[in-house]
Amino acid sequence: MAALTLGVTARAADGDEFTVDNFRYTVLSEADHEVSIVGYETKPDGDLAIPSFVSNNSSRYFVTEIGDDAFSFCSSLTSVTIPNSVTKIGKNAFPFCSNLTSVTIPNSVTEIGKNAFTSCSSLTSVTIPNSVTKIGDFAFTSCSSLTPVSIPNSVTEIGEFAFYGCSSLTSVTIPNSVTKIGDDAFGDCSSLEVILVEEGNTEYTSEDGVLFNKGITTLVQCPGAKKSSYAIPNSVTEIGHNAFSNCSSLTSVSIPNSVTEIGYGAFSYCSSLTSVTIPNSVTVIGYSAFMNCSSLKTIFALSLTPPACISATFVGVPETAVVYIPKGSLKAYFVADGWSHFTDFREMGALDIALSESTISIEEGETATLTVTVTKDDEVTVESETWSTSNPEVATVTDGVITAVGEGAATITYTIIDGYGLPHTESCDVTVTEQSGIEDIEAGDSDAPAEYYTLNGIRVANPENGLYIKRQGGKVTKVLVK
């Protein structure tokens, strides 16, 4: 019996650790024979090939996970091959492996964990397999050599700061499977020119390479590699967190009156931004929204009530920047949190515009006239007045006279630029319908029988759709029968 007992080796329990060939492993499931590789005895260097299975005493295990912090700060690693047995790359698996140039991720992996490859500054390419459903927070942050990344159609979530600081990325395509993109996922990508969204995505869209949530109500990320100016669409109600962060070429931005909230860090480190107008619709400006906008010299805050913010909102903006505010709001701005950062407030007079009509419907070839009423304080000057149309193929405008050109819809806009350089606009929606083709019938015998003739002079008893000559009571007209 003693001899038999000596021949029996106790099986490991879940959570037990053991070391084989320099690597440390933790048993994930003894029943399923699965382990996680969690570290090493001597720091590995060069090319690392993680084994697909490992033996300990009389038991064999599949390596199914690269554990948390397994190879962090292995600065001498140059490449990593991950076997098909692995399904998860844990958080902090390879951060700060500064000489790592390539990683082979197999189709078995479904999740790339938080900080998995953070600051792998030599990593030039990575293939994310179509088995991956989640790219974790900070997964590839500061991988500054990483060039085009293909995000497969299996991915449903891209974590916060997932590709932040990937300064060599020039373009990104979001597949239609993605339903969640974390804050600043593509922030500080200084070479990024365009973000595209595949057709069919139900949550996100892109216009002019700028990333929005579906419906274009939140501006998520603006690639700032080349944009010196940008007009935010009128549908946007929120400028997302860090949306324009580090857009160092941006000198001007137009914020529409639809925006109610500017997220934290939204324009941080926009070092070339010289002036900004905050419309009266904005009620909240987030933490560090304009941090280190060192060239910002002029701010137009158009709300009588200062938008809520804190001291860090404008940190790094010159205290001497001129802040133009509505008449009567000086005390409110002077003492308000965040706004008390500034020392030079200047009150502006009021200017309002009203158009005689907000909607007009006319036929092709017709004209209609809009009149303008401008109400302003005496000290407000008008630098310019312009009329414009959104669609000259539908309607044109000259000094308020609208000419219907073709069937469709157009918006006629009247704009005043005041002495501060601020635009004031009012618009009228114009609908142009097809010309009826029926000429006015002058007074005649309306009770007399009508006779219809084709344009070739052939009499028609029951005219169908088309253009005819109508004779009735001694009066001849041209009519269009529909």
Sequence and secondary structure as in RCSB ss.txt:
>XXXX:A:sequence
MAALTLGVTARAADGDEFTVDNFRYTVLSEADHEVSIVGYETKPDGDLAIPSFVSNNSSRYFVTEIGDDAFSFCS
SLTSVTIPNSVTKIGKNAFPFCSNLTSVTIPNSVTEIGKNAFTSCSSLTSVTIPNSVTKIGDFAFTSCSSLTPVS
IPNSVTEIGEFAFYGCSSLTSVTIPNSVTKIGDDAFGDCSSLEVILVEEGNTEYTSEDGVLFNKGITTLVQCPGA
KKSSYAIPNSVTEIGHNAFSNCSSLTSVSIPNSVTEIGYGAFSYCSSLTSVTIPNSVTVIGYSAFMNCSSLKTIF
ALSLTPPACISATFVGVPETAVVYIPKGSLKAYFVADGWSHFTDFREMGALDIALSESTISIEEGETATLTVTVT
KDDEVTVESETWSTSNPEVATVTDGVITAVGEGAATITYTIIDGYGLPHTESCDVTVTEQSGIEDIEAGDSDAPA
EYYTLNGIRVANPENGLYIKRQGGKVTKVLVK
>XXXX:A:secstr
 HHHHHT      TT EEEETTEEEEEEETTTTEEEEEEESS   EEEE  SEEEETTEEEEEEEE TTTTTT T
TEEEEE  TT  EE TTSSTT TT  EEE  TT  EE TTTTTT TT  EE   TT  EE TTTTTT TT     
  TT  EE TTTTTT TT  EEEE TT  EE TTTTTT TT  EEEE TT SSEEEETTEEEETTS EEEE   S
S SEEE  TT  EE TTTTTT TT  EEE  TT  EE TTTTTT TT  EEEE TT  EE TTTTTT TT  EEE
E  SS  B  GGGGTTS TT EEEEETT HHHHHHSTTGGG SEEEEE  EEEEES SEEEEETT EEE  EEEE
E TT  EEEEEEEES TTTEEEETTEEEE SSEEEEEEEEEEETTS EEEEEEEEEEE         S  TTS E
EEE TTS EESS  SEEEEEEETTEEEEEEE 
